[in-house]
Structure formats: C-alpha cells, structure tokens
Amino acid sequence: MDFATNPVDGTRIAYSVTGDPAGPPVMLVHGSLLSHQIWRTFGYVRALRDRYRLILVDQRGHGRSDAPRDVAAYSMDRVSEDLVAVLDAADVAAVHYVGYSFGGRSGLNLVTRTPQRVASLVVGGAGSGPQKGALDSLFFDGSADVLAERGMDGFVDEWSSRRGFPVDSGTRAAFLRNDSEALAAYFRASDDDPGIADDAVRAIIAPTLFYVGSRDVQRIDDTRHTASLIAGSEYEELRGYDHATAVAAPEAVELVSRWLSEVTSSER
C-alpha cells in the first residue's frame, strides 16, 4: 500500500495502484465498514486490470487509512480532500471514478467540489439527499452508540440479532478490522450530512452512471432522484439485489466494465 496525506488535517489515506500503467486511470472507492479489498473479492480488479490503471482507496476510518475519532474529521469536505490527495500522489489529473454506497456519495461530493478532477462518474447505491438516519436504516437504530459503547464485536452481534440471521464470516472479519470509536464518529458525521444541493448536482457535466439494486429499499429513491437531476446521466436497476448484494452482483461488474469501455474508448 501507498499513502497520501490530506493537507488540511494530516490524515493519511492508504491506496493501492494496480493494472495497466498506461491505461486510463480508474479510482474505485468502497462503502461503509469495508475496504479496498472488496474490488478484488467481487471481481472488479480481475475484470478491469488489463485495460485500466486502477487506484483502490481505503476511505478514512477504514482499512489501513488513518482513523481519527472526532466527528468533524468525517465531513464530506475532508473526504473529498482525501481523494484529491490520492490523485495528486498518484499523479492523476482527472480520473474515471467508481464508488458504491459511501464511496458513491464521496464521488458525488468530489465532482461537485472539484469537477476538473473527475472525467466520468459511476455511483452505485447512493444519492445526494440528506443522510440523517441512513446508516441506522442499513444496520439498526442506535448503531453509533453501540459502536462507541460495545465495540465492533458488539456491533456485529447486535446487527445479527436485529436482522435475525448471522453475519457471514467474511463480512464479520472485514468489520472487525475497523476501529469502533472511529466508525462511531463516522456514523455520527453521516447523520449530520445535509446532502448536496440539487443545483450543485444539476451542474455536473461529467458522464455519469447510477446503478442500484431493485430491492435496495434504503437507497433506491435517493439514487433515482439524484440521477434525474443530471442531464444525460444513465440509470440502471439490478433486478433482485438489495443494498448489501448489488455491489457484488456479476451484473454490476459487467455494467461498470461496459460503461468504462464506452467512456474511455477515445483514450487508448
């Protein structure tokens, strides 16, 4: 792993570069409680590495990146600065961005703050609306308090209990690698996120693709609405998938691969 440093608060962001060094640069950014490893696990790296220079990022508070424990450290402005710092460290002027859930939200914020750094955008299972209660809806009410008071083990146990079936061993292992106090701060910052103004979203001119699972009851309305604000954007629903499973769907890997092939066809 390499590290880039956010120049505003000094947070170090871990990233890895793989694939074709001469290919168009593609940044892949994961969702909450996960890490850059999902892109390998779900087949994106295998599908894309022969054509693209892939930049895999661990968001702050996740994976091997620094994990500050104060709520202010997880504002979307800090997150956007992290991504710009990675682009600068990797010597990339503009990137084709692929993000899911928290990663998709991060991409939307990045393109509205620094549009010159985003050549195209793929947003999975995310939109621009206010985030109050969004993470509780994915996990359970009071999730930040459980993280702060009972740690990651307590969080995973509570999630298993609330949903009525156990968390699989791979997800449990990924979650337990995280710092529970840092993630509690992240959850609280997300709750305070007012969203991105519709006018700012309408101003996005980068080619943009949205996708979401047809059973993603938490995110489908926000994703659909945000897509409707951007002239010329594409929107796809993956039939039969919910928020947890859409990113891992073979159809999602195929969709992203096809989209990137189309938008980068003139760059090779």
C-alpha positions as CSV (number, residue, x, y, z in Angstrom):
1,M,0.0,0.0,0.0
2,D,1.0,3.6,-0.6
3,F,-0.2,6.6,1.4
4,A,-1.3,10.1,0.6
5,T,-1.7,12.8,3.2
6,N,-4.7,15.1,3.4
7,P,-3.0,18.6,3.5
8,V,-5.7,20.1,5.7
9,D,-5.7,17.7,8.7
10,G,-2.8,15.4,8.1
11,T,-4.9,12.2,7.8
12,R,-3.0,9.5,5.9
13,I,-5.1,7.7,3.2
14,A,-4.0,4.2,2.1
15,Y,-4.3,3.3,-1.6
16,S,-3.0,0.7,-4.0
17,V,-2.3,1.0,-7.7
18,T,-2.6,-2.0,-10.0
19,G,-3.5,-2.9,-13.6
20,D,-2.1,-1.4,-16.8
21,P,0.2,1.5,-16.0
22,A,-0.5,3.0,-19.4
23,G,-4.3,2.6,-19.2
24,P,-6.9,5.3,-18.4
25,P,-6.9,5.9,-14.6
26,V,-9.9,4.5,-12.7
27,M,-10.4,5.1,-9.0
28,L,-12.6,2.6,-7.0
29,V,-13.9,3.6,-3.6
30,H,-15.7,1.3,-1.2
31,G,-18.7,1.7,1.1
32,S,-19.1,1.8,4.9
33,L,-17.2,-0.6,7.2
34,L,-15.3,-2.2,4.2
35,S,-12.0,-1.5,2.4
36,H,-10.4,-1.5,-1.0
37,Q,-10.3,-5.3,-0.9
38,I,-13.9,-5.6,-2.0
39,W,-13.0,-4.7,-5.5
40,R,-10.7,-7.8,-5.7
41,T,-13.2,-10.0,-3.9
42,F,-16.1,-9.1,-6.1
43,G,-14.2,-9.4,-9.4
44,Y,-13.8,-5.8,-10.5
45,V,-10.0,-5.9,-10.4
46,R,-9.9,-9.1,-12.5
47,A,-12.4,-7.6,-15.0
48,L,-10.6,-4.2,-15.4
49,R,-6.9,-4.7,-14.7
50,D,-5.9,-5.5,-18.3
51,R,-7.3,-2.2,-19.6
52,Y,-7.0,0.4,-16.9
53,R,-4.7,1.8,-14.2
54,L,-6.7,1.0,-11.1
55,I,-6.4,3.1,-7.9
56,L,-8.0,1.3,-5.0
57,V,-8.6,3.6,-1.9
58,D,-9.3,2.9,1.8
59,Q,-11.5,5.7,3.0
60,R,-10.5,7.5,6.2
61,G,-11.5,5.4,9.2
62,H,-11.5,2.2,7.1
63,G,-8.9,-0.4,6.1
64,R,-5.3,0.8,6.5
65,S,-6.1,4.5,6.4
66,D,-5.8,6.7,9.5
67,A,-8.9,6.5,11.8
68,P,-9.4,9.8,13.6
69,R,-12.0,9.6,16.3
70,D,-13.6,13.1,16.2
71,V,-16.9,13.6,14.3
72,A,-15.6,16.7,12.4
73,A,-12.9,14.6,10.8
74,Y,-15.6,12.8,8.7
75,S,-17.2,15.7,6.9
76,M,-17.6,15.1,3.2
77,D,-15.3,18.0,2.6
78,R,-12.5,16.1,4.4
79,V,-13.3,13.0,2.4
80,S,-13.1,14.9,-0.9
81,E,-9.7,16.3,0.2
82,D,-8.6,12.8,0.8
83,L,-9.5,11.7,-2.7
84,V,-7.8,14.7,-4.3
85,A,-4.7,13.9,-2.2
86,V,-4.6,10.4,-3.6
87,L,-5.0,11.7,-7.1
88,D,-2.1,14.1,-6.6
89,A,0.1,11.4,-5.0
90,A,-0.7,9.1,-8.0
91,D,0.0,11.9,-10.4
92,V,-3.5,11.8,-12.0
93,A,-5.1,15.0,-13.3
94,A,-8.6,13.5,-13.8
95,V,-9.9,10.1,-13.1
96,H,-12.8,7.8,-14.0
97,Y,-14.4,7.3,-10.6
98,V,-16.4,4.2,-9.4
99,G,-17.9,4.2,-6.0
100,Y,-20.5,2.3,-4.1
101,S,-22.7,3.5,-1.1
102,F,-20.4,5.7,0.9
103,G,-17.9,5.6,-2.0
104,G,-20.6,6.7,-4.4
105,R,-21.6,9.6,-2.1
106,S,-17.9,10.5,-1.9
107,G,-17.7,10.7,-5.7
108,L,-20.8,12.9,-6.0
109,N,-19.2,15.3,-3.5
110,L,-15.8,15.2,-5.2
111,V,-17.3,16.0,-8.6
112,T,-19.3,19.0,-7.3
113,R,-16.2,20.4,-5.4
114,T,-13.5,19.7,-8.0
115,P,-15.2,18.9,-11.3
116,Q,-11.9,19.1,-13.2
117,R,-10.6,16.0,-11.4
118,V,-13.5,13.7,-12.5
119,A,-13.6,12.5,-16.1
120,S,-16.6,10.3,-15.5
121,L,-18.6,9.0,-12.6
122,V,-20.2,5.7,-11.6
123,V,-22.4,5.9,-8.5
124,G,-23.8,2.7,-7.0
125,G,-26.4,2.6,-4.3
126,A,-26.1,6.3,-3.3
127,G,-27.6,9.7,-3.9
128,S,-27.3,13.3,-2.9
129,G,-30.0,13.6,-0.3
130,P,-29.6,14.3,3.5
131,Q,-28.1,11.3,5.3
132,K,-30.0,11.6,8.6
133,G,-30.8,8.0,9.7
134,A,-29.2,6.5,6.6
135,L,-26.7,4.2,8.3
136,D,-29.2,3.3,11.0
137,S,-31.6,2.2,8.2
138,L,-28.9,-0.1,6.8
139,F,-27.9,-1.6,10.2
140,F,-30.1,-0.7,13.2
141,D,-31.3,2.2,15.3
142,G,-28.6,3.5,17.6
143,S,-25.8,1.9,15.7
144,A,-23.3,4.7,16.5
145,D,-24.0,4.3,20.2
146,V,-23.4,0.5,20.0
147,L,-20.1,1.0,18.2
148,A,-18.9,3.5,20.8
149,E,-20.1,1.5,23.8
150,R,-19.7,-2.1,22.8
151,G,-17.1,-2.1,20.1
152,M,-17.1,-3.9,16.8
153,D,-17.9,-7.3,18.3
154,G,-20.9,-5.8,20.0
155,F,-22.0,-4.0,16.8
156,V,-21.8,-7.2,14.7
157,D,-23.6,-9.2,17.3
158,E,-26.4,-6.6,17.6
159,W,-26.7,-6.5,13.8
160,S,-27.0,-10.2,13.6
161,S,-29.7,-10.2,16.3
162,R,-31.7,-7.4,14.8
163,R,-31.8,-8.9,11.3
164,G,-32.5,-12.4,12.5
165,F,-29.6,-14.3,10.9
166,P,-25.9,-14.3,11.5
167,V,-23.3,-12.2,9.7
168,D,-21.2,-14.3,7.4
169,S,-17.6,-14.9,8.4
170,G,-16.1,-12.8,5.7
171,T,-18.2,-9.7,6.5
172,R,-17.6,-10.2,10.2
173,A,-13.8,-10.4,9.7
174,A,-13.8,-7.3,7.5
175,F,-15.9,-5.3,10.0
176,L,-13.7,-6.4,13.0
177,R,-10.6,-4.9,11.4
178,N,-12.0,-1.4,11.9
179,D,-11.7,0.9,14.9
180,S,-15.1,1.1,16.5
181,E,-14.6,4.6,18.0
182,A,-13.6,6.0,14.7
183,L,-16.6,4.4,13.0
184,A,-18.9,5.7,15.7
185,A,-17.6,9.2,14.8
186,Y,-18.1,8.5,11.1
187,F,-21.7,7.3,11.7
188,R,-22.5,10.5,13.6
189,A,-20.9,12.7,10.9
190,S,-23.0,10.9,8.3
191,D,-26.1,11.6,10.4
192,D,-25.2,15.3,10.3
193,D,-24.6,15.4,6.5
194,P,-27.3,17.7,5.0
195,G,-26.8,16.4,1.4
196,I,-25.7,18.1,-1.8
197,A,-27.9,20.9,-3.1
198,D,-29.9,20.0,-6.2
199,D,-28.5,22.9,-8.1
200,A,-24.9,21.6,-7.5
201,V,-26.0,18.2,-8.7
202,R,-27.6,19.6,-11.8
203,A,-24.3,21.4,-12.6
204,I,-22.5,18.0,-13.0
205,I,-21.3,17.7,-16.6
206,A,-19.1,14.6,-16.3
207,P,-20.7,11.5,-18.0
208,T,-22.5,9.7,-15.1
209,L,-23.9,6.3,-14.5
210,F,-26.1,5.4,-11.5
211,Y,-27.0,1.8,-10.5
212,V,-28.9,0.4,-7.6
213,G,-30.5,-2.9,-6.6
214,S,-34.2,-3.1,-7.2
215,R,-34.7,-4.3,-3.6
216,D,-32.5,-1.6,-2.1
217,V,-35.3,0.0,-0.2
218,Q,-33.0,2.3,1.7
219,R,-31.3,3.9,-1.3
220,I,-33.3,3.3,-4.4
221,D,-35.4,6.5,-4.2
222,D,-32.4,8.8,-3.5
223,T,-30.4,7.2,-6.2
224,R,-33.2,7.5,-8.8
225,H,-33.9,11.1,-7.8
226,T,-30.3,12.2,-8.0
227,A,-29.9,10.6,-11.4
228,S,-32.9,12.5,-12.6
229,L,-31.1,15.8,-11.8
230,I,-28.2,15.2,-14.1
231,A,-28.8,15.8,-17.8
232,G,-27.8,12.8,-19.9
233,S,-27.0,10.5,-16.9
234,E,-27.8,6.8,-17.1
235,Y,-29.7,4.9,-14.5
236,E,-29.8,1.1,-14.1
237,E,-31.7,-1.1,-11.6
238,L,-30.2,-4.5,-10.9
239,R,-33.2,-6.8,-10.5
240,G,-33.4,-8.9,-7.3
241,Y,-30.5,-7.3,-5.4
242,D,-30.6,-5.2,-2.2
243,H,-28.0,-2.7,-0.9
244,A,-25.7,-5.3,0.5
245,T,-25.6,-7.5,-2.5
246,A,-25.8,-5.2,-5.6
247,V,-22.1,-4.2,-5.4
248,A,-21.2,-7.9,-5.6
249,A,-23.5,-8.8,-8.4
250,P,-21.9,-10.1,-11.6
251,E,-24.3,-7.8,-13.4
252,A,-22.7,-4.8,-11.6
253,V,-19.2,-5.8,-12.7
254,E,-20.4,-6.2,-16.3
255,L,-22.2,-2.9,-16.2
256,V,-19.2,-1.0,-14.8
257,S,-16.9,-2.7,-17.3
258,R,-19.1,-1.8,-20.3
259,W,-19.6,1.8,-19.1
260,L,-15.9,2.4,-18.7
261,S,-15.2,0.9,-22.1
262,E,-17.6,3.3,-23.6
263,V,-16.4,6.5,-21.9
264,T,-12.7,5.7,-22.3
265,S,-12.9,4.5,-25.9
266,S,-11.1,7.6,-27.2
267,E,-8.3,7.5,-24.5
268,R,-6.4,4.4,-25.7
